Amino acid sequence: MILFLQFMFATIIIFPIILFIIMLLVCRKLKFKKRKAIGLAADVTTLILLFSVPIAIHSLWGVSIWIPMLVALLIIAIIFTYTDWRTKKEIEIKPLLKKIWRMYFLILSFAYFTTWVIGMTHSVMIYMVID
């Protein structure tokens, strides 16, 4: 049973889109509205993407990006907080955190997709050169 759980967790880390689709289907089955279901699936997937992107980059290039990524995420949060404060003068925490978290989802999804495409291209090129 432990091996099965490890396999499932590793699969979700490697393919976060699977978690997104599963969450979306579960939310739709529970009769959530489409927009809320997509939002919840994105929120859960963001947590996995926080681990998937550095692991994927480290496996491709052998470079650890944990610290630069965390610094970038902190800078994004600071920028969102500052703009929210400048435009509204009153910071509402929950909507602000939601905006920041969704931006993380977009950025990390793009980074993961880009890393995946580069990795696949690299693998195909190595395969073509060897044969």
N, CA, C and O of each residue as an XYZ file, in Angstrom:
524
protein
N       0.825     -1.200      0.000
C       0.000      0.000      0.000
C       0.868      1.263      0.000
O       0.560      2.244     -0.677
N       1.959      1.218      0.772
C       2.865      2.371      0.838
C       3.476      2.635     -0.540
O       3.586      3.787     -0.961
N       3.866      1.586     -1.229
C       4.448      1.749     -2.558
C       3.447      2.349     -3.533
O       3.806      3.174     -4.373
N       2.201      1.938     -3.419
C       1.162      2.487     -4.287
C       0.984      3.987     -4.030
O       0.876      4.771     -4.974
N       0.953      4.384     -2.755
C       0.814      5.804     -2.419
C       2.026      6.603     -2.897
O       1.878      7.724     -3.383
N       3.220      6.031     -2.759
C       4.417      6.707     -3.259
C       4.340      6.869     -4.776
O       4.686      7.922     -5.311
N       3.888      5.834     -5.457
C       3.744      5.902     -6.905
C       2.740      6.976     -7.302
O       2.992      7.759     -8.218
N       1.606      7.014     -6.616
C       0.581      8.017     -6.928
C       1.098      9.433     -6.684
O       0.886     10.325     -7.504
N       1.779      9.637     -5.553
C       2.304     10.961     -5.237
C       3.371     11.376     -6.249
O       3.387     12.525     -6.691
N       4.259     10.459     -6.618
C       5.295     10.762     -7.608
C       4.673     11.074     -8.970
O       5.139     11.970     -9.675
N       3.635     10.348     -9.336
C       2.964     10.594    -10.606
C       2.327     11.979    -10.625
O       2.398     12.683    -11.632
N       1.716     12.364     -9.534
C       1.083     13.686     -9.463
C       2.130     14.792     -9.481
O       1.901     15.848    -10.070
N       3.279     14.562     -8.841
C       4.351     15.562     -8.869
C       4.889     15.706    -10.291
O       5.167     16.817    -10.742
N       5.033     14.593    -10.992
C       5.581     14.637    -12.348
C       4.557     15.176    -13.347
O       4.915     15.901    -14.276
N       3.296     14.827    -13.158
C       2.227     15.256    -14.066
C       1.135     15.991    -13.281
O       0.096     15.396    -12.998
N       1.335     17.254    -12.922
C       0.315     17.970    -12.146
C      -0.996     18.173    -12.893
O      -2.024     18.440    -12.271
N      -0.977     18.052    -14.199
C      -2.217     18.184    -14.971
C      -3.215     17.093    -14.582
O      -4.427     17.294    -14.655
N      -2.688     15.929    -14.164
C      -3.568     14.841    -13.731
C      -4.364     15.281    -12.507
O      -5.570     15.051    -12.426
N      -3.683     15.911    -11.558
C      -4.369     16.401    -10.356
C      -5.404     17.461    -10.725
O      -6.509     17.469    -10.182
N      -5.049     18.350    -11.641
C      -5.982     19.392    -12.062
C      -7.253     18.770    -12.646
O      -8.364     19.180    -12.311
N      -7.078     17.786    -13.515
C      -8.232     17.145    -14.152
C      -9.062     16.375    -13.127
O     -10.291     16.438    -13.150
N      -8.398     15.652    -12.232
C      -9.128     14.903    -11.197
C      -9.922     15.850    -10.315
O     -11.097     15.604    -10.041
N      -9.290     16.934     -9.866
C      -9.989     17.903     -9.012
C     -11.165     18.535     -9.754
O     -12.237     18.732     -9.182
N     -10.954     18.847    -11.022
C     -12.025     19.441    -11.818
C     -13.205     18.482    -11.934
O     -14.356     18.889    -11.780
N     -12.923     17.214    -12.206
C     -13.997     16.220    -12.327
C     -14.718     15.997    -11.004
O     -15.942     15.872    -10.975
N     -13.963     15.946     -9.910
C     -14.584     15.749     -8.596
C     -15.470     16.941     -8.242
O     -16.587     16.769     -7.755
N     -14.968     18.140     -8.488
C     -15.772     19.335     -8.186
C     -17.029     19.405     -9.043
O     -18.095     19.795     -8.566
N     -16.899     19.030    -10.292
C     -18.081     19.043    -11.159
C     -19.076     17.972    -10.728
O     -20.288     18.168    -10.817
N     -18.551     16.825    -10.256
C     -19.419     15.748     -9.772
C     -20.155     16.183     -8.502
O     -21.286     15.763     -8.258
N     -19.501     17.032     -7.694
C     -20.116     17.539     -6.472
C     -21.018     18.751     -6.739
O     -21.480     19.413     -5.810
N     -21.257     19.025     -8.018
C     -22.188     20.069     -8.457
C     -21.708     21.494     -8.175
O     -22.518     22.403     -7.991
N     -20.362     21.685     -8.144
C     -19.845     23.051     -8.063
C     -20.062     23.721     -9.408
O     -20.096     23.058    -10.445
N     -20.208     25.042     -9.386
C     -20.298     25.772    -10.646
C     -18.961     25.642    -11.370
O     -17.922     25.430    -10.743
N     -18.998     25.771    -12.687
C     -17.803     25.545    -13.501
C     -16.657     26.465    -13.085
O     -15.514     26.022    -12.968
N     -16.955     27.721    -12.867
C     -15.912     28.692    -12.506
C     -15.290     28.356    -11.154
O     -14.071     28.428    -10.995
N     -16.119     27.992    -10.184
C     -15.617     27.636     -8.860
C     -14.812     26.340     -8.916
O     -13.807     26.201     -8.219
N     -15.254     25.390     -9.746
C     -14.540     24.118     -9.881
C     -13.152     24.337    -10.482
O     -12.174     23.752    -10.017
N     -13.064     25.169    -11.502
C     -11.774     25.466    -12.120
C     -10.874     26.191    -11.119
O      -9.681     25.898    -11.036
N     -11.430     27.122    -10.369
C     -10.646     27.845     -9.369
C     -10.097     26.932     -8.293
O      -8.928     27.041     -7.921
N     -10.917     26.041     -7.795
C     -10.471     25.109     -6.751
C      -9.420     24.152     -7.293
O      -8.435     23.863     -6.614
N      -9.619     23.663     -8.503
C      -8.632     22.771     -9.124
C      -7.300     23.506     -9.327
O      -6.231     22.932     -9.117
N      -7.373     24.757     -9.730
C      -6.158     25.554     -9.912
C      -5.456     25.782     -8.570
O      -4.229     25.720     -8.492
N      -6.231     26.046     -7.520
C      -5.640     26.286     -6.203
C      -4.887     25.062     -5.686
O      -3.784     25.186     -5.155
N      -5.476     23.901     -5.839
C      -4.835     22.669     -5.363
C      -3.615     22.349     -6.222
O      -2.582     21.924     -5.704
N      -3.732     22.550     -7.520
C      -2.633     22.251     -8.430
C      -1.450     23.186     -8.208
O      -0.304     22.787     -8.413
N      -1.707     24.413     -7.798
C      -0.628     25.359     -7.532
C       0.321     24.821     -6.471
O       1.538     24.960     -6.593
N      -0.226     24.216     -5.445
C       0.610     23.653     -4.388
C       1.552     22.589     -4.955
O       2.725     22.543     -4.585
N       1.057     21.749     -5.834
C       1.889     20.707     -6.446
C       2.895     21.326     -7.417
O       4.034     20.868     -7.499
N       2.488     22.351     -8.145
C       3.396     23.012     -9.083
C       4.578     23.660     -8.368
O       5.667     23.762     -8.932
N       4.366     24.097     -7.128
C       5.468     24.680     -6.356
C       6.612     23.678     -6.182
O       7.769     24.074     -6.042
N       6.293     22.396     -6.189
C       7.321     21.359     -6.084
C       7.731     20.830     -7.455
O       8.899     20.505     -7.669
N       6.789     20.743     -8.376
C       7.046     20.137     -9.685
C       8.032     20.929    -10.527
O       8.920     20.352    -11.155
N       7.885     22.232    -10.543
C       8.744     23.061    -11.396
C      10.212     22.953    -10.983
O      11.052     22.688    -11.843
N      10.561     23.144     -9.707
C      11.976     22.998     -9.337
C      12.520     21.588     -9.569
O      13.675     21.422     -9.960
N      11.695     20.583     -9.328
C      12.141     19.200     -9.545
C      12.392     18.956    -11.032
O      13.384     18.326    -11.396
N      11.504     19.448    -11.887
C      11.674     19.265    -13.336
C      12.920     19.991    -13.837
O      13.677     19.445    -14.640
N      13.133     21.203    -13.372
C      14.306     21.971    -13.798
C      15.580     21.319    -13.276
O      16.581     21.254    -13.990
N      15.549     20.838    -12.044
C      16.727     20.179    -11.489
C      17.047     18.884    -12.236
O      18.217     18.559    -12.439
N      16.029     18.153    -12.639
C      16.282     16.904    -13.361
C      16.809     17.160    -14.769
O      17.550     16.337    -15.306
N      16.439     18.290    -15.376
C      16.922     18.601    -16.720
C      18.332     19.173    -16.725
O      19.194     18.714    -17.474
N      18.562     20.174    -15.890
C      19.818     20.903    -15.949
C      20.700     20.739    -14.714
O      21.833     21.219    -14.695
N      20.193     20.069    -13.693
C      20.983     19.880    -12.486
C      21.166     21.157    -11.674
O      22.109     21.270    -10.890
N      20.279     22.102    -11.860
C      20.355     23.392    -11.166
C      19.201     23.483    -10.181
O      18.056     23.191    -10.527
N      19.502     23.885     -8.964
C      18.455     24.062     -7.974
C      17.921     25.490     -8.052
O      18.688     26.448     -7.956
N      16.633     25.629     -8.222
C      16.031     26.966     -8.317
C      15.097     27.255     -7.151
O      14.273     28.165     -7.237
N      15.207     26.504     -6.070
C      14.298     26.705     -4.936
C      14.368     28.132     -4.409
O      13.339     28.795     -4.284
N      15.563     28.610     -4.100
C      15.704     29.942     -3.517
C      15.303     31.034     -4.513
O      14.518     31.911     -4.150
N      15.814     31.020     -5.764
C      15.356     32.054     -6.711
C      13.848     32.032     -6.941
O      13.224     33.083     -7.093
N      13.266     30.841     -6.967
C      11.822     30.750     -7.177
C      11.070     31.346     -5.987
O      10.111     32.095     -6.171
N      11.495     31.019     -4.787
C      10.831     31.569     -3.605
C      10.981     33.088     -3.535
O      10.049     33.785     -3.134
N      12.142     33.601     -3.922
C      12.346     35.051     -3.955
C      11.422     35.684     -4.988
O      10.807     36.717     -4.723
N      11.322     35.069     -6.165
C      10.429     35.593     -7.211
C       8.979     35.581     -6.741
O       8.242     36.537     -6.981
N       8.565     34.510     -6.076
C       7.194     34.444     -5.567
C       6.941     35.508     -4.505
O       5.858     36.090     -4.443
N       7.938     35.755     -3.678
C       7.808     36.798     -2.660
C       7.717     38.179     -3.302
O       6.932     39.018     -2.861
N       8.508     38.414     -4.329
C       8.457     39.711     -5.037
C       7.095     39.905     -5.695
O       6.542     41.005     -5.669
N       6.555     38.841     -6.282
C       5.222     38.932     -6.887
C       4.187     39.285     -5.830
O       3.317     40.122     -6.069
N       4.271     38.659     -4.671
C       3.326     38.955     -3.587
C       3.468     40.403     -3.125
O       2.470     41.065     -2.841
N       4.690     40.891     -3.050
C       4.923     42.279     -2.635
C       4.334     43.241     -3.661
O       3.689     44.223     -3.295
N       4.552     42.964     -4.934
C       4.025     43.839     -5.989
C       2.498     43.864     -5.960
O       1.892     44.932     -6.053
N       1.873     42.690     -5.832
C       0.407     42.637     -5.772
C      -0.120     43.376     -4.545
O      -1.114     44.096     -4.630
N       0.539     43.201     -3.416
C       0.103     43.874     -2.189
C       0.244     45.381     -2.324
O      -0.647     46.129     -1.923
N       1.354     45.827     -2.885
C       1.586     47.261     -3.048
C       0.555     47.877     -3.991
O      -0.010     48.929     -3.693
N       0.306     47.221     -5.132
C      -0.682     47.774     -6.063
C      -2.085     47.759     -5.469
O      -2.868     48.685     -5.683
N      -2.395     46.714     -4.729
C      -3.700     46.658     -4.078
C      -3.839     47.782     -3.052
O      -4.894     48.408     -2.948
N      -2.792     48.029     -2.314
C      -2.798     49.082     -1.302
C      -2.905     50.462     -1.947
O      -3.613     51.335     -1.445
N      -2.187     50.655     -3.079
C      -2.212     51.954     -3.746
C      -3.563     52.240     -4.403
O      -3.990     53.393     -4.458
N      -4.231     51.214     -4.896
C      -5.489     51.454     -5.606
C      -6.691     51.496     -4.662
O      -7.631     52.257     -4.894
N      -6.672     50.696     -3.614
C      -7.847     50.597     -2.757
C      -7.680     51.262     -1.395
O      -8.672     51.557     -0.729
N      -6.467     51.497     -0.982
C      -6.135     52.087      0.327
C      -6.503     51.177      1.497
O      -5.996     51.360      2.604
N      -7.355     50.224      1.271
C      -7.750     49.261      2.307
C      -7.499     47.863      1.751
O      -8.132     47.445      0.782
N      -6.584     47.160      2.366
C      -6.215     45.841      1.862
C      -7.164     44.793      2.424
O      -7.297     44.643      3.638
N      -7.818     44.071      1.523
C      -8.641     42.928      1.918
C      -7.798     41.682      1.695
O      -7.421     41.367      0.566
N      -7.507     40.978      2.779
C      -6.540     39.883      2.755
C      -6.977     38.720      1.867
O      -6.204     38.267      1.023
N      -8.188     38.237      2.042
C      -8.623     37.040      1.316
C      -8.604     37.233     -0.202
O      -8.032     36.396     -0.900
N      -9.206     38.304     -0.746
C      -9.135     38.499     -2.204
C      -7.702     38.718     -2.704
O      -7.355     38.295     -3.806
N      -6.881     39.375     -1.896
C      -5.491     39.602     -2.275
C      -4.732     38.282     -2.366
O      -4.023     38.037     -3.342
N      -4.878     37.436     -1.358
C      -4.210     36.134     -1.370
C      -4.699     35.267     -2.530
O      -3.931     34.513     -3.126
N      -5.979     35.389     -2.834
C      -6.541     34.631     -3.948
C      -5.917     35.084     -5.273
O      -5.569     34.251     -6.109
N      -5.774     36.407     -5.467
C      -5.149     36.929     -6.686
C      -3.697     36.477     -6.794
O      -3.244     36.064     -7.861
N      -2.978     36.558     -5.687
C      -1.569     36.158     -5.680
C      -1.448     34.671     -6.010
O      -0.620     34.280     -6.833
N      -2.272     33.847     -5.367
C      -2.210     32.399     -5.570
C      -2.545     32.021     -7.009
O      -1.921     31.126     -7.579
N      -3.529     32.703     -7.596
C      -3.896     32.414     -8.986
C      -2.786     32.864     -9.949
O      -2.553     32.218    -10.970
N      -2.113     33.955     -9.627
C      -0.983     34.391    -10.449
C       0.144     33.366    -10.366
O       0.792     33.066    -11.368
N       0.374     32.832     -9.172
C       1.356     31.764     -9.023
C       0.992     30.581     -9.924
O       1.860     29.987    -10.562
N      -0.295     30.249     -9.967
C      -0.741     29.133    -10.810
C      -0.395     29.399    -12.268
O       0.135     28.522    -12.951
N      -0.689     30.595    -12.747
C      -0.411     30.915    -14.147
C       1.084     30.874    -14.449
O       1.507     30.290    -15.447
N       1.871     31.488    -13.593
C       3.318     31.541    -13.819
C       3.937     30.148    -13.728
O       4.734     29.762    -14.584
N       3.570     29.394    -12.691
C       4.142     28.060    -12.526
C       3.667     27.099    -13.614
O       4.424     26.228    -14.041
N       2.430     27.248    -14.061
C       1.939     26.404    -15.161
C       2.725     26.680    -16.428
O       3.120     25.757    -17.141
N       2.948     27.952    -16.703
C       3.739     28.324    -17.876
C       5.168     27.791    -17.755
O       5.720     27.253    -18.714
N       5.758     27.945    -16.574
C       7.123     27.454    -16.355
C       7.187     25.938    -16.506
O       8.129     25.406    -17.094
N       6.186     25.246    -15.976
C       6.176     23.788    -16.077
C       6.007     23.344    -17.526
O       6.710     22.447    -17.991
N       5.075     23.971    -18.236
C       4.848     23.617    -19.642
C       6.103     23.881    -20.472
O       6.483     23.056    -21.303
N       6.746     25.024    -20.250
C       7.963     25.371    -20.977
C       9.075     24.370    -20.677
O       9.768     23.919    -21.589
N       9.246     24.025    -19.418
C      10.254     23.048    -19.028
C       9.964     21.697    -19.656
O      10.879     21.007    -20.107
N       8.703     21.321    -19.686
C       8.300     20.041    -20.274
C       8.620     20.020    -21.768
O       9.173     19.037    -22.260
N       8.286     21.074    -22.490
C       8.544     21.134    -23.926
C      10.050     21.118    -24.198
O      10.512     20.412    -25.094
N      10.811     21.891    -23.429
C      12.268     21.910    -23.609
C      12.862     20.535    -23.311
O      13.740     20.065    -24.035
N      12.387     19.898    -22.253
C      12.879     18.566    -21.903
C      12.565     17.546    -22.975
O      13.416     16.723    -23.315
N      11.359     17.585    -23.512
C      10.977     16.651    -24.579
C      11.800     16.915    -25.838
O      12.263     15.976    -26.485
N      11.981     18.174    -26.183
C      12.788     18.529    -27.351
C      14.225     18.057    -27.166
O      14.828     17.508    -28.088
N      14.760     18.270    -25.991
C      16.122     17.841    -25.674
C      16.252     16.323    -25.794
O      17.222     15.824    -26.364
N      15.289     15.600    -25.264
C      15.319     14.136    -25.334
C      15.227     13.639    -26.776
O      15.930     12.703    -27.158
N      14.373     14.256    -27.567
C      14.236     13.858    -28.968
C      15.529     14.153    -29.725
O      15.972     13.347    -30.543
N      16.127     15.301    -29.453
C      17.366     15.643    -30.143
C      18.493     14.682    -29.764
O      19.278     14.289    -30.627
N      18.587     14.302    -28.507
C      19.598     13.330    -28.088
C      19.332     11.988    -28.760
O      20.264     11.323    -29.213
N      18.079     11.593    -28.824
C      17.710     10.331    -29.462
C      18.079     10.354    -30.949
O      18.591      9.367    -31.478
N      17.822     11.465    -31.614
C      18.109     11.577    -33.051
C      19.608     11.575    -33.319
O      20.044     11.032    -34.334
N      20.400     12.163    -32.443
C      21.843     12.218    -32.624
C      22.463     10.848    -32.385
O      23.397     10.457    -33.084
N      21.945     10.118    -31.399
C      22.496      8.806    -31.060
C      22.209      7.805    -32.176
O      23.087      7.018    -32.529
N      21.018      7.818    -32.731
C      20.668      6.844    -33.784
C      21.072      7.338    -35.104
O      20.861      6.660    -36.109
